Amino acid sequence: MQIGLLWFDNDPRRGLTAKIEDAARRYREKFGVPPNACYVNRATLDGQMAVAQGQLFPATLRVIPASNILPHHFWVGVEDG
């Protein structure tokens, strides 16, 4: 993914699922197409691998752990292939 939307949400009262849904919704609003990938800090996903394995999101949105994404940041976009 070369181009995407970087979303920041550090609200401790909101769950990871809600944060990713908000980032995906904003991407759809801004670009007119739904994202199919969301990169999340690897440590953020610790203990929440069900999200990363696609059990809480449609198969069209992959949640991918990445060590180069800062905590509380979500990089959403369309990944080719």
Backbone as JSON, one array per atom type, in Angstrom:
{
  "sequence": "MQIGLLWFDNDPRRGLTAKIEDAARRYREKFGVPPNACYVNRATLDGQMAVAQGQLFPATLRVIPASNILPHHFWVGVEDG",
  "N": [[0.86, -1.18, 0.0], [0.75, 2.04, -1.01], [-0.46, 4.53, -0.75], [-2.53, 5.92, 1.69], [-4.73, 6.47, 4.5], [-3.88, 7.98, 7.46], [-4.85, 7.39, 10.65], [-5.51, 8.6, 13.89], [-6.11, 7.68, 17.2], [-6.28, 7.82, 20.5], [-7.93, 7.35, 22.64], [-8.59, 5.91, 25.64], [-10.97, 4.77, 26.47], [-12.27, 3.71, 24.35], [-12.64, 0.84, 22.33], [-10.46, -1.29, 20.38], [-11.69, -2.27, 18.06], [-13.72, -0.36, 17.5], [-12.14, 1.86, 16.94], [-10.78, 1.09, 14.61], [-12.96, 0.71, 12.91], [-13.89, 3.37, 12.74], [-11.72, 4.58, 11.45], [-11.78, 3.22, 8.99], [-14.31, 3.99, 8.07], [-13.94, 6.76, 7.75], [-12.01, 6.74, 5.71], [-13.54, 5.67, 3.6], [-15.4, 7.77, 3.31], [-13.74, 9.87, 2.5], [-12.33, 8.94, 0.18], [-14.14, 7.51, -1.33], [-14.23, 4.77, -1.74], [-14.21, 1.58, -0.1], [-11.71, 0.68, 2.34], [-9.28, -1.99, 2.16], [-7.29, -2.84, 3.76], [-5.73, -2.49, 6.94], [-3.21, -1.27, 8.77], [-1.75, -1.82, 11.89], [-0.14, -1.01, 14.97], [2.01, -3.49, 16.18], [2.2, -4.14, 18.94], [-0.17, -3.1, 19.9], [-2.02, -4.92, 19.04], [-1.5, -7.11, 20.6], [-2.85, -9.69, 22.46], [-5.25, -9.32, 21.27], [-5.65, -10.78, 18.96], [-7.76, -11.9, 17.57], [-8.96, -9.87, 16.18], [-6.97, -9.25, 14.32], [-6.93, -11.58, 12.87], [-9.18, -11.43, 11.38], [-11.66, -12.03, 12.47], [-13.41, -10.26, 13.61], [-13.98, -8.42, 11.72], [-15.2, -7.83, 8.39], [-14.25, -10.07, 5.73], [-13.21, -8.5, 3.79], [-11.67, -6.51, 4.9], [-8.54, -6.48, 5.98], [-6.7, -6.73, 8.96], [-3.57, -5.81, 9.84], [-0.7, -6.54, 11.63], [2.0, -4.36, 12.35], [5.28, -3.31, 12.87], [6.27, -0.83, 12.28], [4.32, 1.07, 12.56], [3.12, 3.61, 14.6], [2.03, 3.45, 18.07], [-1.47, 3.71, 18.71], [-2.09, 4.63, 16.19], [-3.5, 4.17, 12.94], [-3.22, 2.87, 9.83], [-4.95, 3.02, 7.02], [-6.14, 1.75, 3.91], [-6.19, 0.93, 0.37], [-4.99, -2.04, -0.74], [-3.23, -3.43, -3.36], [-3.61, -6.53, -5.1]],
  "CA": [[0.0, 0.0, 0.0], [1.56, 3.24, -1.14], [-1.24, 5.69, -0.31], [-3.58, 5.56, 2.63], [-5.14, 7.5, 5.44], [-3.35, 7.71, 8.79], [-5.86, 7.74, 11.64], [-5.0, 8.59, 15.26], [-7.13, 7.61, 18.24], [-5.67, 7.33, 21.74], [-8.96, 7.34, 23.68], [-8.53, 4.61, 26.34], [-12.32, 4.25, 26.72], [-12.77, 3.09, 23.12], [-11.98, -0.41, 21.98], [-9.72, -1.36, 19.12], [-12.64, -2.47, 16.96], [-14.36, 0.93, 17.21], [-11.14, 2.74, 16.34], [-10.55, 0.65, 13.24], [-14.18, 1.01, 12.16], [-13.91, 4.81, 12.47], [-10.7, 4.86, 10.43], [-12.28, 2.7, 7.72], [-15.43, 4.84, 7.66], [-13.39, 8.03, 7.26], [-11.39, 6.47, 4.43], [-14.63, 5.56, 2.62], [-15.95, 9.11, 3.09], [-12.76, 10.73, 1.82], [-11.89, 8.44, -1.11], [-15.27, 6.95, -2.07], [-14.14, 3.31, -1.81], [-13.84, 1.03, 1.21], [-10.34, 0.16, 2.42], [-9.19, -3.44, 2.34], [-6.18, -3.13, 4.66], [-5.49, -1.57, 8.05], [-1.99, -1.59, 9.5], [-1.86, -1.43, 13.3], [1.04, -1.33, 15.74], [2.04, -4.89, 16.62], [1.93, -4.21, 20.38], [-1.58, -2.78, 20.09], [-2.79, -6.12, 18.77], [-1.21, -8.17, 21.58], [-4.04, -10.09, 23.21], [-6.44, -9.06, 20.46], [-5.36, -11.37, 17.66], [-9.0, -12.2, 16.85], [-9.14, -8.76, 15.25], [-5.98, -9.38, 13.26], [-7.25, -12.75, 12.07], [-10.37, -11.17, 10.59], [-12.87, -12.57, 13.07], [-14.31, -9.18, 14.0], [-14.2, -7.55, 10.57], [-15.48, -8.59, 7.16], [-13.06, -10.59, 5.05], [-12.71, -7.47, 2.89], [-10.77, -5.62, 5.62], [-7.5, -7.22, 6.72], [-5.98, -5.98, 9.98], [-2.22, -6.33, 9.71], [0.23, -6.01, 12.62], [3.2, -3.79, 11.76], [6.12, -2.67, 13.89], [6.6, 0.54, 11.88], [3.18, 1.96, 12.83], [3.16, 4.07, 15.99], [0.85, 3.11, 18.87], [-2.67, 4.57, 18.57], [-2.22, 5.04, 14.8], [-4.09, 3.16, 12.07], [-2.98, 3.24, 8.44], [-5.94, 2.31, 6.23], [-6.1, 2.04, 2.48], [-6.46, -0.16, -0.56], [-3.78, -2.76, -1.1], [-3.39, -4.19, -4.61], [-3.23, -7.94, -5.05]],
  "C": [[0.9, 1.23, 0.0], [0.86, 4.48, -0.59], [-2.33, 5.2, 0.62], [-3.94, 6.75, 3.51], [-4.61, 7.08, 6.81], [-4.32, 8.27, 9.81], [-5.24, 7.63, 13.02], [-6.16, 8.58, 16.23], [-6.51, 7.01, 19.49], [-6.65, 7.33, 22.92], [-8.97, 5.98, 24.37], [-9.91, 3.99, 26.59], [-12.91, 3.53, 25.51], [-11.97, 1.84, 22.81], [-11.3, -0.33, 20.61], [-10.65, -1.48, 17.92], [-13.29, -1.14, 16.55], [-13.39, 1.88, 16.52], [-10.89, 2.38, 14.88], [-11.77, 0.92, 12.37], [-14.26, 2.49, 11.81], [-12.91, 5.17, 11.39], [-11.18, 4.41, 9.05], [-13.43, 3.55, 7.19], [-14.92, 6.17, 7.09], [-12.71, 7.86, 5.9], [-12.44, 6.4, 3.32], [-15.2, 6.94, 2.29], [-15.01, 9.96, 2.23], [-12.46, 10.27, 0.39], [-12.99, 7.77, -1.93], [-15.23, 5.45, -2.27], [-13.76, 2.78, -0.42], [-12.39, 0.54, 1.22], [-10.37, -1.36, 2.55], [-8.04, -3.84, 3.26], [-6.08, -2.06, 5.74], [-4.27, -2.06, 8.8], [-2.07, -0.99, 10.9], [-0.56, -1.81, 13.99], [0.95, -2.73, 16.32], [1.69, -5.02, 18.11], [0.47, -3.92, 20.7], [-2.44, -4.02, 19.92], [-2.51, -7.26, 19.75], [-2.45, -8.45, 22.41], [-5.33, -9.87, 22.45], [-6.26, -9.63, 19.06], [-6.62, -11.77, 16.89], [-9.29, -11.1, 15.84], [-8.21, -8.94, 14.06], [-6.3, -10.56, 12.35], [-8.57, -12.61, 11.34], [-11.66, -11.7, 11.2], [-13.86, -11.49, 13.47], [-14.64, -8.23, 12.86], [-14.54, -8.4, 9.36], [-14.17, -9.03, 6.51], [-12.47, -9.54, 4.12], [-11.76, -6.5, 3.57], [-9.79, -6.46, 6.44], [-6.83, -6.29, 7.71], [-4.6, -6.62, 10.09], [-1.32, -5.72, 10.79], [1.51, -5.53, 11.94], [4.0, -3.06, 12.83], [6.47, -1.23, 13.53], [5.44, 1.52, 12.04], [3.22, 2.34, 14.31], [1.92, 3.62, 16.75], [-0.25, 4.17, 18.68], [-2.87, 5.1, 17.15], [-2.73, 3.86, 13.97], [-3.92, 3.64, 10.64], [-3.91, 2.4, 7.57], [-5.83, 2.71, 4.77], [-6.43, 0.81, 1.66], [-5.11, -0.75, -0.98], [-4.06, -3.57, -2.36], [-2.95, -5.62, -4.4], [-3.65, -8.56, -3.83]]
}
